[in-house]
Amino acid sequence: MLSVLETREWRWDENRFKYLSDPLLKAATIDQVKDKAALRKGLGFEDVQFDEIWEHFCKHGLGIPFNLIVAGTVNMDETTHGFSRKVIDRALSFDFGAFFPNDFDQFFYPRTVNKTLSYPVLSQADPKCLSDTHDRDGSKSIAFLKVVNGILDNTPFQLAYRALNELLLAVASHNPKDELSLKAVWDDFLMCKVLPRIEGDADKLGSAPSVLELLTIELKKQFSEFWDKQDDEPNARPDLFREATEGEDRVVRVACRSKAKLEWMQVRLVNSSFTSFWP
C-alpha cells in the first residue's frame, strides 16, 4: 500500500487532469483467481453497470482511486509497537494531543473548529504549484531543510528527496501568503515527518550536545518570530488545521509545536537515557 501510494500521479492540463496509479491488485493476480465472479461481488462490482470498469481492472489491475484518503489512529503506549522510519517517510503522523489539544473549557461552547481537508491533487512538487505561495520557487523551504538535514548528517535520521518533496507539497497545499504562515508549515512538517523519526539513547543521538539540542539551537534562529510566543498571543504562529468560530480573520494562534516536543524529548533523554517522539 505504501509503495503504491508513491506511484500516484496527476497530470494536469489547465483544469483537467489524468490520474495514474500502479495496481494494488495486479491483473495477473485477478487472472489467477478461480472464482472471478465471487471476487467481483466481494469488491462491489457485481452490477451490470460496472461491466466496463471490471473489464478494465481485469486487464490493468485495481489501483488506488484519486479521491481515496486512508487514515487510522493508534494509541502509542507500552502496548503497541512503534512505527518504522519507512512508514513515517510515506505517511503523515499527527500527534493529536499537539495538533488538537483537549480544552475542557470548550466542551459545551467550542471556540475553534477543524478545517476541512480535501484529497490530494499533486504527487510531485514543481515550481508551478508553488508560484502563488510565499515560497514561489521553493528555495526558502529547500534552504530550511538543508539546514535541518545538516544537523542530522551521519545519523540514521537523515532525510532524502522524499522528505523534500513532501515539504514542498505541504507548502503548495497550505498556500502560505507570508513568512509566518510559511514557517508554520515548516513547524508542522517537523512534527509530522522529522521528529517522529528520531529515537534512541545517547550513543545514537549524541551527547553534549545531542541531536535534539542542536536542532533546538538552529530552530530557535529559524523560528525566532514565534519561538517564545504562547497560545493566543498576537504574533504566535497560525494554526493550519483549526480556525476560530468567531472573529474577522478566524485565525487561531498557537505556540511553536516543535519547540515543545524537542524540549520534552531532550528531558526524557536525560532522565531515562532513551527518548522517542511518542510517550
Salt bridges, closest charged atoms under 4 A:
GLU6 OE1 - ARG90 NE 3.29
GLU6 OE2 - ARG162 NE 2.32
GLU9 OE2 - ARG11 NE 3.06
ASP51 OD1 - ARG40 NH2 2.52
ASP89 OD1 - ARG197 NH1 2.44
ASP95 OD2 - LYS261 NZ 3.36
ASP103 OD2 - ARG111 NH2 3.75
GLU179 OE1 - HIS134 NE2 2.73
GLU179 OE1 - LYS140 NZ 3.28
GLU179 OE2 - LYS183 NZ 3.95
ASP187 OD2 - ARG237 NH1 2.85
ASP188 OD1 - ARG237 NH1 2.74
ASP188 OD1 - ARG257 NH1 2.85
GLU225 OE2 - LYS183 NZ 2.95
ASP228 OD1 - LYS259 NZ 3.04
ASP239 OD2 - ARG242 NE 2.79
ASP239 OD2 - ARG257 NH2 3.00
GLU243 OE2 - ARG250 NH2 3.74
